[in-house]
Amino acid sequence: MQDFKDLVRAAIDDELHAVAEYASMARMVESEVLRAILLSIANDEACHARTFMVILELDP
């Protein structure tokens, strides 16, 4: 069974993977609008990863 910290680490990995995927998708499209949307989503995921990193640090 996974403990809380294991789950948070997994969430960080998932968020960082999503950042890479959305950034990759952004490089594939020609539309500046679609690129901006995908990069915005990637940024949101990066913020989630940073939040989980803080959570990991704050949990004793």
Contacts in CASP RR format, 6 or more apart in sequence:
PFRMAT RR
TARGET T0000
AUTHOR 0000-0000-0000
METHOD contacts of the structure
MODEL  1
MQDFKDLVRAAIDDELHAVAEYASMARMVESEVLRAILLSIANDEACHAR
TFMVILELDP
2 10 0 8 1.000
4 59 0 8 1.000
5 56 0 8 1.000
5 59 0 8 1.000
8 52 0 8 1.000
8 55 0 8 1.000
8 56 0 8 1.000
8 59 0 8 1.000
9 56 0 8 1.000
11 48 0 8 1.000
11 52 0 8 1.000
12 49 0 8 1.000
12 52 0 8 1.000
12 53 0 8 1.000
12 56 0 8 1.000
15 45 0 8 1.000
15 46 0 8 1.000
15 48 0 8 1.000
15 49 0 8 1.000
15 52 0 8 1.000
16 45 0 8 1.000
16 46 0 8 1.000
16 49 0 8 1.000
18 42 0 8 1.000
18 45 0 8 1.000
19 42 0 8 1.000
19 45 0 8 1.000
19 46 0 8 1.000
19 49 0 8 1.000
22 38 0 8 1.000
22 39 0 8 1.000
22 41 0 8 1.000
22 42 0 8 1.000
22 45 0 8 1.000
23 38 0 8 1.000
23 39 0 8 1.000
23 42 0 8 1.000
25 38 0 8 1.000
26 34 0 8 1.000
26 35 0 8 1.000
26 38 0 8 1.000
26 39 0 8 1.000
26 42 0 8 1.000
29 35 0 8 1.000
29 38 0 8 1.000
END
